[in-house]
Amino acid sequence: GVGLCSYLLIGFWFDRVDEKGQAMNADAGRKAFIANRVGDLAMILAMALLFWTFGSLDFNTVFSSAAELFEEGHVVEFGLFSASLGGVLTAVTALFLMGAAGKSAQIPLYVWLPDAMAGPTPVSALIHAATMVTSGIYLIVRSNVLFEIARESGVLVLGIVSSPDLVAYIGSATALVAGLIAFTQFDIKKV
């Protein structure tokens, strides 16, 4: 719902064109909508994995079950496939990060935010900063139990990095890239 509201806010003045004659707000709205849908797909996949594994989406139930099953060395069955609980939780936490990245404009889904400043400032601040970014941060912090179990399992995302470390790297890289992009902006809202 928030992604739809963001799309509608950004694309409200869809008929405005830039100096090249392109519909800048309409294009920015579509870009935001697509980036948010990528994040939403990741969230849906993470939720499906959690429900398949634990039979619930309630945080307290999932956390207590995850701790118990991890200690037992539980293996999750997916039809013909199976995976360790650590592997499933690493996938879930990486997908949570991708979902949060879509809403809060983190790398690699940051491309929509600089163009999204077409709407009125108070509404943009309310939807983009207060709602979308905060919800992603809350999700990552609230699911810290899953991130710690994923770290303890030793399973790596793409065989490279643990999902908690990936959160730190993505956040740091996003802050660096956003700071560098701000040097080239003339519009204070885009900064």
Residue frames as a rotation matrix with the C-alpha (Angstrom) as fourth column:
GLY 1
0.556 0.831 0.000 0.00
0.831 -0.556 0.000 0.00
0.000 0.000 -1.000 0.00
VAL 2
0.468 -0.442 -0.765 2.77
0.129 -0.822 0.555 2.44
-0.874 -0.359 -0.328 0.81
GLY 3
-0.626 -0.710 0.323 4.51
0.389 0.074 0.918 1.65
-0.675 0.701 0.230 -2.47
LEU 4
-0.121 0.686 0.718 1.30
0.975 -0.054 0.217 2.43
0.187 0.726 -0.662 -4.33
CYS 5
0.791 0.395 -0.467 0.91
0.519 -0.837 0.171 5.71
-0.324 -0.378 -0.867 -2.42
SER 6
-0.048 -0.901 -0.432 4.51
0.136 -0.434 0.890 6.58
-0.990 -0.016 0.143 -3.28
TYR 7
-0.651 -0.149 0.744 3.88
0.715 0.207 0.667 5.85
-0.254 0.967 -0.029 -6.95
LEU 8
0.312 0.872 0.376 0.74
0.924 -0.371 0.094 7.98
0.222 0.318 -0.922 -6.98
LEU 9
0.679 -0.122 -0.724 2.48
0.316 -0.842 0.438 10.84
-0.663 -0.526 -0.533 -5.19
ILE 10
-0.374 -0.920 -0.114 5.51
0.207 -0.202 0.957 10.84
-0.904 0.335 0.266 -7.48
GLY 11
-0.790 0.047 0.611 3.45
0.610 0.153 0.777 10.51
-0.057 0.987 -0.149 -10.65
PHE 12
0.035 0.893 -0.448 0.72
0.679 -0.350 -0.646 12.99
-0.734 -0.282 -0.619 -9.66
TRP 13
0.432 0.041 -0.901 2.04
-0.461 -0.848 -0.260 15.69
-0.775 0.528 -0.348 -12.01
PHE 14
0.149 -0.341 0.928 2.55
0.490 0.841 0.230 13.14
-0.859 0.420 0.293 -14.78
ASP 15
0.774 0.254 0.580 2.21
0.632 -0.266 -0.728 15.74
-0.030 0.930 -0.366 -17.52
ARG 16
0.738 -0.591 -0.324 5.28
-0.438 -0.786 0.436 17.76
-0.513 -0.180 -0.839 -16.47
VAL 17
0.837 -0.499 0.223 8.18
0.506 0.552 -0.663 17.39
0.208 0.668 0.715 -18.88
ASP 18
0.263 -0.837 -0.480 11.86
0.473 -0.321 0.820 18.18
-0.841 -0.443 0.312 -18.63
GLU 19
0.083 -0.295 -0.952 13.93
-0.557 -0.806 0.201 20.21
-0.826 0.514 -0.231 -21.11
LYS 20
-0.901 -0.430 -0.051 14.20
-0.301 0.537 0.788 17.16
-0.312 0.726 -0.613 -23.39
GLY 21
-0.300 0.885 -0.357 10.42
-0.881 -0.114 0.458 16.73
0.364 0.452 0.814 -23.54
GLN 22
-0.549 0.072 -0.833 10.34
0.142 0.990 -0.008 13.55
0.824 -0.123 -0.554 -21.46
ALA 23
0.495 0.814 0.303 7.65
-0.306 -0.163 0.938 12.96
0.813 -0.557 0.168 -18.83
MET 24
-0.478 -0.874 0.087 9.99
-0.377 0.114 -0.919 13.05
0.793 -0.472 -0.384 -15.84
ASN 25
-0.427 0.346 0.836 7.45
-0.887 0.019 -0.461 12.52
-0.175 -0.938 0.299 -13.06
ALA 26
0.702 0.693 -0.163 5.67
-0.712 0.680 -0.177 9.70
-0.012 0.240 0.971 -14.85
ASP 27
0.338 -0.676 -0.655 9.00
-0.187 0.634 -0.751 7.95
0.922 0.376 0.088 -15.46
ALA 28
-0.644 -0.590 0.488 10.10
-0.556 -0.078 -0.828 8.52
0.526 -0.804 -0.278 -11.85
GLY 29
0.057 0.769 0.636 6.83
-0.967 0.202 -0.158 7.08
-0.250 -0.606 0.755 -10.58
ARG 30
0.829 0.224 -0.512 7.23
-0.419 0.855 -0.306 3.95
0.369 0.469 0.802 -12.69
LYS 31
-0.111 -0.956 -0.270 10.84
-0.231 0.289 -0.929 3.56
0.967 -0.041 -0.253 -11.55
ALA 32
-0.590 -0.051 0.806 9.78
-0.799 -0.113 -0.591 3.80
0.121 -0.992 0.026 -7.90
PHE 33
0.464 0.863 0.202 6.93
-0.871 0.486 -0.077 1.36
-0.164 -0.140 0.976 -8.43
ILE 34
0.661 -0.257 -0.705 9.17
-0.242 0.816 -0.525 -1.27
0.710 0.518 0.477 -10.05
ALA 35
-0.458 -0.886 0.073 11.93
-0.324 0.090 -0.942 -0.96
0.828 -0.455 -0.328 -7.42
ASN 36
-0.388 0.395 0.833 9.33
-0.912 -0.034 -0.409 -1.31
-0.133 -0.918 0.373 -4.66
ARG 37
0.717 0.668 -0.200 7.82
-0.693 0.715 -0.097 -4.38
0.078 0.208 0.975 -6.33
VAL 38
0.123 -0.758 -0.640 11.25
-0.180 0.617 -0.766 -6.05
0.976 0.210 -0.061 -6.40
GLY 39
-0.776 -0.389 0.497 11.52
-0.509 -0.079 -0.857 -5.44
0.373 -0.918 -0.136 -2.65
ASP 40
0.050 0.895 0.443 7.96
-0.976 0.138 -0.168 -6.65
-0.212 -0.424 0.881 -2.15
LEU 41
0.627 0.116 -0.771 8.70
-0.458 0.855 -0.244 -9.89
0.631 0.506 0.589 -4.02
ALA 42
-0.441 -0.855 -0.274 11.69
-0.144 0.369 -0.918 -10.50
0.886 -0.365 -0.285 -1.75
MET 43
-0.644 0.268 0.716 9.49
-0.764 -0.192 -0.615 -9.90
-0.027 -0.944 0.329 1.30
ILE 44
0.473 0.875 -0.101 6.82
-0.881 0.473 -0.030 -12.30
0.022 0.103 0.994 0.04
LEU 45
0.335 -0.438 -0.834 9.45
-0.201 0.832 -0.517 -14.99
0.921 0.340 0.190 -0.60
ALA 46
-0.748 -0.630 0.209 10.92
-0.298 0.038 -0.954 -14.48
0.593 -0.776 -0.216 2.89
MET 47
-0.293 0.729 0.618 7.48
-0.932 -0.076 -0.353 -14.70
-0.211 -0.680 0.702 4.47
ALA 48
0.641 0.513 -0.571 6.68
-0.661 0.747 -0.070 -17.86
0.390 0.422 0.818 2.49
LEU 49
-0.138 -0.782 -0.608 9.95
-0.083 0.620 -0.780 -19.45
0.987 -0.057 -0.151 3.66
LEU 50
-0.808 -0.127 0.575 9.22
-0.552 -0.176 -0.815 -18.51
0.205 -0.976 0.073 7.26
PHE 51
0.121 0.946 0.301 5.69
-0.974 0.172 -0.150 -19.89
-0.194 -0.275 0.942 7.10
TRP 52
0.539 0.013 -0.842 6.85
-0.438 0.859 -0.266 -23.09
0.720 0.512 0.468 5.39
THR 53
-0.405 -0.849 -0.340 9.54
-0.061 0.396 -0.916 -23.61
0.912 -0.350 -0.212 8.01
PHE 54
-0.993 -0.095 0.065 7.74
-0.057 -0.084 -0.995 -22.57
0.100 -0.992 0.078 11.20
GLY 55
-0.428 0.901 -0.067 4.03
0.816 0.417 0.401 -22.63
0.389 0.117 -0.914 10.33
SER 56
0.533 0.565 -0.630 3.62
0.777 -0.621 0.101 -19.08
-0.334 -0.543 -0.770 11.60
LEU 57
0.062 -0.502 0.863 4.54
0.581 -0.684 -0.440 -15.48
0.811 0.529 0.249 10.86
ASP 58
0.953 0.261 0.156 4.26
0.005 -0.528 0.849 -14.37
0.304 -0.808 -0.505 14.49
PHE 59
0.232 -0.947 0.225 7.66
-0.579 -0.320 -0.750 -13.05
0.782 0.044 -0.622 15.62
ASN 60
0.023 -0.235 0.972 7.56
-0.983 0.173 0.064 -14.68
-0.183 -0.957 -0.227 19.06
THR 61
0.788 0.327 0.522 6.60
-0.245 0.944 -0.222 -18.08
-0.565 0.047 0.824 17.65
VAL 62
0.864 -0.495 -0.089 9.20
0.019 0.208 -0.978 -17.92
0.503 0.844 0.189 14.89
PHE 63
0.154 -0.869 0.471 11.97
-0.778 -0.400 -0.485 -16.77
0.609 -0.291 -0.737 17.24
SER 64
0.129 -0.081 0.988 11.36
-0.858 0.490 0.152 -19.44
-0.497 -0.868 -0.006 19.86
SER 65
0.896 0.229 0.381 10.97
-0.025 0.882 -0.471 -22.19
-0.444 0.412 0.796 17.24
ALA 66
0.743 -0.663 -0.093 14.08
-0.231 -0.123 -0.965 -21.04
0.628 0.739 -0.244 15.38
ALA 67
0.006 -0.766 0.642 16.21
-0.971 -0.159 -0.180 -21.15
0.240 -0.623 -0.745 18.51
GLU 68
0.295 0.180 0.938 14.95
-0.593 0.805 0.032 -24.62
-0.749 -0.566 0.345 19.47
LEU 69
0.961 0.150 0.234 15.20
0.079 0.660 -0.747 -26.11
-0.266 0.736 0.623 15.98
PHE 70
0.585 -0.808 -0.066 18.67
-0.541 -0.329 -0.774 -24.64
0.604 0.488 -0.630 15.38
GLU 71
-0.060 -0.597 0.800 20.01
-0.977 0.198 0.074 -26.28
-0.202 -0.778 -0.595 18.53
GLU 72
0.413 0.317 0.854 18.57
-0.243 0.942 -0.231 -29.62
-0.878 -0.112 0.466 17.36
GLY 73
-0.699 -0.709 -0.092 20.22
-0.238 0.109 0.965 -29.28
-0.674 0.697 -0.244 13.91
HIS 74
0.198 0.930 0.309 16.84
0.160 0.281 -0.946 -29.30
-0.967 0.237 -0.093 12.14
VAL 75
-0.921 -0.362 0.142 16.70
0.170 -0.048 0.984 -29.78
-0.350 0.931 0.106 8.37
VAL 76
-0.111 0.895 -0.431 13.86
-0.458 -0.431 -0.778 -28.13
-0.882 0.111 0.458 6.42
GLU 77
-0.573 0.010 0.820 12.25
0.560 0.735 0.382 -30.22
-0.599 0.677 -0.427 3.67
PHE 78
-0.196 0.491 -0.849 11.00
-0.631 -0.726 -0.274 -28.54
-0.751 0.481 0.452 0.47
GLY 79
0.806 0.506 -0.306 9.54
-0.567 0.511 -0.646 -31.44
-0.171 0.694 0.699 -1.49
LEU 80
0.842 -0.527 -0.116 12.52
0.385 0.737 -0.555 -32.93
0.378 0.423 0.824 -3.29
PHE 81
-0.025 -0.878 0.477 14.94
0.066 -0.478 -0.876 -30.45
0.998 0.009 0.070 -1.73
SER 82
0.748 0.181 -0.638 16.16
0.643 0.039 0.765 -29.96
0.164 -0.983 -0.087 1.79
ALA 83
0.063 -0.721 0.690 18.22
0.042 -0.689 -0.723 -27.28
0.997 0.075 -0.013 3.52
SER 84
-0.517 -0.298 -0.802 19.65
0.804 0.152 -0.575 -26.70
0.294 -0.942 0.161 6.95
LEU 85
0.553 0.738 -0.387 17.77
0.828 -0.536 0.162 -24.30
-0.088 -0.411 -0.908 9.18
GLY 86
-0.022 -0.659 -0.752 20.80
0.349 -0.710 0.612 -22.00
-0.937 -0.248 0.246 9.06
GLY 87
-0.865 -0.288 0.410 20.62
0.459 -0.126 0.880 -21.95
-0.201 0.949 0.241 5.27
VAL 88
-0.022 0.945 0.328 16.91
0.906 -0.120 0.405 -21.17
0.422 0.306 -0.854 5.31
LEU 89
0.617 0.260 -0.743 17.38
0.656 -0.692 0.302 -18.37
-0.435 -0.674 -0.597 7.85
THR 90
-0.487 -0.807 -0.333 20.27
0.344 -0.528 0.776 -16.95
-0.802 0.264 0.535 5.84
ALA 91
-0.714 0.310 0.628 18.00
0.640 -0.075 0.765 -16.86
0.284 0.948 -0.144 2.79
VAL 92
0.363 0.913 -0.184 15.17
0.904 -0.298 0.308 -15.31
0.227 -0.278 -0.933 4.83
THR 93
0.351 -0.265 -0.898 17.39
0.515 -0.746 0.422 -12.60
-0.782 -0.611 -0.125 6.29
ALA 94
-0.788 -0.612 0.064 18.94
0.361 -0.375 0.854 -11.80
-0.499 0.696 0.517 2.90
LEU 95
-0.415 0.730 0.543 15.43
0.752 -0.061 0.657 -11.53
0.512 0.681 -0.524 1.44
PHE 96
0.524 0.525 -0.671 14.39
0.821 -0.522 0.233 -9.31
-0.228 -0.672 -0.704 4.37
LEU 97
-0.259 -0.713 -0.652 17.34
0.367 -0.697 0.616 -7.06
-0.894 -0.080 0.442 3.52
MET 98
-0.885 -0.035 0.464 16.29
0.463 -0.166 0.871 -6.91
0.047 0.986 0.163 -0.13
GLY 99
0.097 0.992 0.085 12.73
0.905 -0.124 0.407 -6.05
0.414 0.038 -0.909 0.91
ALA 100
0.481 0.004 -0.877 13.96
0.619 -0.710 0.336 -3.31
-0.621 -0.704 -0.344 3.22
ALA 101
-0.608 -0.782 -0.134 16.33
0.406 -0.452 0.794 -2.06
-0.682 0.429 0.593 0.51
GLY 102
-0.504 0.497 0.707 13.42
0.777 -0.097 0.622 -1.61
0.378 0.862 -0.337 -1.89
LYS 103
0.578 0.803 -0.144 11.50
0.771 -0.480 0.418 0.56
0.267 -0.353 -0.897 0.56
SER 104
0.718 -0.309 -0.624 14.40
0.293 -0.679 0.674 2.53
-0.631 -0.666 -0.397 2.00
ALA 105
0.957 -0.278 -0.082 16.31
-0.195 -0.410 -0.891 3.02
0.214 0.869 -0.446 -1.27
GLN 106
0.346 -0.875 0.337 19.42
-0.414 0.180 0.892 1.04
-0.842 -0.449 -0.300 -0.33
ILE 107
-0.337 -0.543 -0.769 21.86
-0.942 0.187 0.280 -0.39
-0.008 0.819 -0.574 -2.85
PRO 108
-0.844 -0.388 0.371 20.93
0.450 -0.134 0.883 -1.96
-0.292 0.912 0.288 -5.31
LEU 109
-0.092 0.926 0.366 17.39
0.968 -0.004 0.252 -0.53
0.235 0.378 -0.896 -5.24
TYR 110
-0.243 -0.090 -0.966 18.32
0.608 -0.790 -0.079 3.10
-0.756 -0.606 0.247 -4.57
VAL 111
-0.831 -0.299 0.469 17.77
0.555 -0.381 0.740 4.36
-0.042 0.875 0.482 -8.12
TRP 112
-0.037 0.928 0.372 14.21
0.824 -0.182 0.536 5.56
0.565 0.326 -0.758 -7.56
LEU 113
0.239 0.257 -0.937 14.73
0.915 -0.382 0.129 7.95
-0.324 -0.888 -0.326 -4.65
PRO 114
-0.690 -0.520 -0.504 16.52
0.383 -0.853 0.356 10.94
-0.615 0.052 0.787 -6.25
ASP 115
-0.901 0.386 0.199 13.80
0.066 -0.332 0.941 11.16
0.429 0.861 0.273 -8.91
ALA 116
-0.273 0.856 -0.440 11.00
0.839 0.436 0.326 10.71
0.470 -0.280 -0.837 -6.38
MET 117
-0.601 -0.050 -0.798 11.06
0.637 -0.633 -0.439 14.25
-0.484 -0.772 0.412 -5.04
ALA 118
-0.782 0.340 0.523 8.35
0.327 -0.490 0.808 15.55
0.531 0.803 0.271 -7.35
GLY 119
0.190 0.950 -0.247 5.59
0.726 0.033 0.687 15.67
0.661 -0.310 -0.684 -4.74
PRO 120
0.578 0.084 0.812 5.03
-0.350 -0.873 0.340 18.26
0.737 -0.480 -0.475 -2.03
THR 121
-0.393 -0.916 0.082 7.75
-0.448 0.113 -0.887 18.16
0.803 -0.385 -0.454 0.63
PRO 122
-0.331 0.237 0.913 5.60
-0.926 0.102 -0.362 17.33
-0.180 -0.966 0.186 3.70
VAL 123
0.743 0.662 0.092 3.89
-0.621 0.735 -0.272 14.42
-0.248 0.145 0.958 1.98
SER 124
0.488 -0.658 -0.573 7.15
-0.289 0.497 -0.818 13.13
0.823 0.565 0.053 0.49
ALA 125
-0.515 -0.711 0.479 8.79
-0.677 -0.005 -0.736 13.28
0.526 -0.703 -0.478 3.91
LEU 126
0.019 0.612 0.791 5.88
-0.916 0.328 -0.231 11.47
-0.400 -0.720 0.567 5.53
ILE 127
0.907 0.406 -0.112 5.66
-0.413 0.805 -0.426 8.67
-0.083 0.433 0.898 2.98
HIS 128
0.573 -0.718 -0.394 9.29
-0.112 0.408 -0.906 8.16
0.812 0.563 0.154 2.01
ALA 129
-0.447 -0.847 0.288 11.22
-0.414 -0.089 -0.906 8.92
0.793 -0.524 -0.311 5.19
ALA 130
-0.421 0.281 0.863 8.78
-0.905 -0.063 -0.421 8.38
-0.064 -0.958 0.281 8.02
THR 131
0.561 0.753 0.345 6.96
-0.709 0.652 -0.270 5.36
-0.428 -0.093 0.899 6.66
MET 132
0.891 -0.143 -0.432 8.98
-0.224 0.688 -0.691 3.47
0.395 0.712 0.580 4.06
VAL 133
-0.058 -0.998 -0.023 12.50
-0.387 0.044 -0.921 3.86
0.920 -0.044 -0.388 5.46
THR 134
-0.325 -0.038 0.945 11.43
-0.945 -0.032 -0.327 3.36
0.042 -0.999 -0.026 9.06
SER 135
0.714 0.653 0.253 9.53
-0.662 0.747 -0.061 0.18
-0.229 -0.124 0.966 8.29
GLY 136
0.656 -0.548 -0.520 12.59
-0.097 0.622 -0.777 -1.39
0.749 0.560 0.355 6.66
ILE 137
-0.403 -0.817 0.412 14.83
-0.529 -0.159 -0.834 -0.46
0.747 -0.554 -0.368 9.56
TYR 138
0.010 0.491 0.871 12.27
-0.984 0.158 -0.078 -1.77
-0.176 -0.857 0.485 12.04
LEU 139
0.891 0.347 -0.293 12.04
-0.417 0.881 -0.223 -5.09
0.181 0.321 0.930 10.20
ILE 140
0.217 -0.895 -0.389 15.80
-0.054 0.387 -0.921 -5.63
0.975 0.221 0.036 10.25
VAL 141
-0.568 -0.442 0.694 16.15
-0.664 -0.253 -0.704 -4.65
0.487 -0.860 -0.150 13.92
ARG 142
0.226 0.774 0.592 13.08
-0.963 0.270 0.014 -6.62
-0.150 -0.573 0.806 15.01
SER 143
0.954 0.140 -0.266 14.29
-0.213 0.939 -0.270 -9.79
0.212 0.314 0.925 13.31
ASN 144
0.180 -0.965 0.189 17.73
-0.935 -0.228 -0.272 -9.64
0.306 -0.128 -0.944 14.94
VAL 145
0.211 -0.059 0.976 17.20
-0.572 0.802 0.173 -13.11
-0.792 -0.595 0.135 16.43
LEU 146
0.900 0.166 0.404 17.05
0.205 0.656 -0.726 -14.58
-0.386 0.736 0.556 12.92
PHE 147
0.734 -0.679 -0.004 20.13
-0.409 -0.438 -0.801 -12.62
0.542 0.589 -0.599 11.86
GLU 148
0.054 -0.738 0.673 22.11
-0.991 0.045 0.129 -13.89
-0.125 -0.674 -0.728 14.85
ILE 149
0.426 0.129 0.895 21.09
-0.161 0.985 -0.065 -17.50
-0.890 -0.117 0.440 14.20
ALA 150
0.990 -0.090 0.106 22.06
0.118 0.142 -0.983 -17.02
0.073 0.986 0.151 10.55
ARG 151
0.411 -0.895 0.170 25.47
-0.802 -0.444 -0.398 -15.69
0.433 0.027 -0.901 11.67
GLU 152
0.029 -0.374 0.927 25.97
-0.828 0.511 0.232 -18.57
-0.560 -0.774 -0.295 14.10
SER 153
0.800 0.347 0.490 25.07
-0.056 0.855 -0.515 -21.12
-0.597 0.385 0.704 11.42
GLY 154
-0.218 -0.975 -0.042 28.05
-0.054 -0.031 0.998 -20.07
-0.974 0.220 -0.046 9.32
VAL 155
0.102 0.322 0.941 26.04
0.919 0.333 -0.213 -20.20
-0.382 0.887 -0.261 6.09
LEU 156
-0.608 -0.445 -0.657 27.08
0.172 -0.882 0.439 -17.43
-0.775 0.154 0.613 3.70
VAL 157
0.594 0.754 -0.280 25.03
-0.052 -0.312 -0.949 -15.50
-0.803 0.578 -0.146 1.13
LEU 158
0.929 -0.190 -0.317 26.31
-0.313 0.052 -0.948 -16.63
0.197 0.980 -0.012 -2.29
GLY 159
0.674 -0.685 -0.277 29.24
0.715 0.699 0.012 -18.21
0.185 -0.206 0.961 -0.42
ILE 160
-0.021 -0.695 0.719 30.73
0.410 -0.661 -0.628 -14.76
0.912 0.282 0.299 0.22
VAL 161
-0.809 -0.188 0.557 29.35
-0.298 -0.686 -0.664 -13.01
0.507 -0.702 0.499 3.31
SER 162
-0.685 0.613 -0.394 27.00
0.721 0.492 -0.487 -13.68
-0.105 -0.618 -0.779 6.21
SER 163
0.059 0.809 0.585 23.64
0.772 -0.409 0.488 -11.92
0.633 0.422 -0.649 6.07
PRO 164
0.728 0.178 -0.662 24.30
0.601 -0.630 0.491 -9.72
-0.330 -0.756 -0.566 9.16
ASP 165
-0.300 -0.897 -0.325 27.58
0.443 -0.433 0.785 -8.57
-0.845 0.091 0.527 7.60
LEU 166
-0.536 0.186 0.823 25.75
0.819 -0.121 0.561 -7.99
0.204 0.975 -0.088 4.33
VAL 167
0.624 0.776 -0.095 23.42
0.765 -0.582 0.275 -5.58
0.158 -0.245 -0.957 6.15
ALA 168
0.434 -0.543 -0.719 26.44
0.336 -0.643 0.688 -3.62
-0.836 -0.540 -0.096 7.39
TYR 169
-0.615 -0.731 0.295 28.13
0.522 -0.097 0.847 -3.58
-0.591 0.675 0.442 3.97
ILE 170
-0.185 0.639 0.746 24.97
0.905 -0.185 0.383 -2.55
0.383 0.747 -0.544 2.10
GLY 171
0.765 0.502 -0.404 24.25
0.635 -0.694 0.339 0.20
-0.111 -0.516 -0.850 4.63
SER 172
0.113 -0.825 -0.554 27.82
0.300 -0.503 0.810 1.53
-0.947 -0.258 0.191 4.50
ALA 173
-0.703 -0.380 0.601 27.98
0.653 -0.010 0.757 1.42
-0.282 0.925 0.256 0.72
THR 174
0.191 0.861 0.471 24.61
0.915 -0.330 0.232 3.15
0.356 0.387 -0.851 0.43
ALA 175
0.723 0.039 -0.689 25.71
0.454 -0.779 0.433 5.93
-0.520 -0.626 -0.581 2.78
LEU 176
-0.312 -0.929 -0.197 28.92
0.310 -0.296 0.903 6.43
-0.898 0.221 0.381 0.80
VAL 177
-0.635 0.110 0.765 27.22
0.771 0.033 0.635 6.41
0.045 0.993 -0.106 -2.61
ALA 178
0.478 0.876 0.074 24.41
0.858 -0.483 0.178 8.69
0.191 -0.022 -0.981 -1.42
GLY 179
0.461 -0.396 -0.794 26.96
0.336 -0.751 0.569 11.15
-0.821 -0.529 -0.213 -0.04
LEU 180
-0.654 -0.745 0.129 28.85
0.363 -0.160 0.918 11.16
-0.664 0.647 0.375 -3.33
ILE 181
-0.293 0.644 0.706 25.65
0.915 -0.024 0.402 11.61
0.276 0.765 -0.582 -5.33
ALA 182
0.593 0.566 -0.573 24.69
0.742 -0.660 0.115 14.57
-0.313 -0.494 -0.812 -3.10
PHE 183
-0.273 -0.784 -0.557 27.78
0.360 -0.621 0.697 16.44
-0.892 -0.010 0.452 -4.33
THR 184
-0.927 -0.144 0.345 26.32
0.365 -0.150 0.919 16.61
-0.081 0.978 0.191 -7.84
GLN 185
-0.069 0.993 0.096 22.75
0.981 0.051 0.187 17.66
0.181 0.107 -0.978 -6.91
PHE 186
-0.874 -0.152 0.462 21.44
0.146 -0.988 -0.049 21.21
0.464 0.025 0.885 -7.08
ASP 187
0.101 0.974 0.202 17.95
-0.314 -0.161 0.936 20.50
0.944 -0.158 0.289 -5.76
ILE 188
-0.507 -0.365 0.781 17.95
-0.819 -0.078 -0.569 20.50
0.268 -0.928 -0.259 -1.95
LYS 189
0.471 0.734 0.489 15.27
-0.821 0.568 -0.062 17.79
-0.323 -0.372 0.870 -1.79
LYS 190
0.821 -0.214 -0.529 17.39
-0.182 0.780 -0.599 15.47
0.541 0.588 0.601 -3.92
VAL 191
-0.291 -0.931 0.221 20.37
-0.531 -0.035 -0.847 16.03
0.796 -0.364 -0.484 -1.63
